[in-house]
Amino acid sequence: MKVFRNEEEAEKSAGKKESYFLNGYCPHTSKGKKLCGNWCAKFYLNPAEKNTTAYVIMGCKVGEKLLFVEEIIGEKK
């Protein structure tokens, strides 16, 4: 997440941001009809590095806050 003082710059940056979605629904939307994704401030994706596993930190989950990523579908190789 980046923080901007200028709304126009933040809007431009948001338009360039790559989207990621989980195969689960957000508990904070009406009737849970929106997928969890990096649009939410409670979502953080840490991609895999040389000796680490990719994981997602979900601030909205109770208990299971650290979700290990098996595969990023559609990831550029």
Secondary structure, DSSP 8 states (H G I E B T S, - for coil): ----S-HHHHHHHHHH----EEEEE-TTSGGG-SEEETTSTTEEEE---TT---EEEETT-SS--EEE-S--TT---
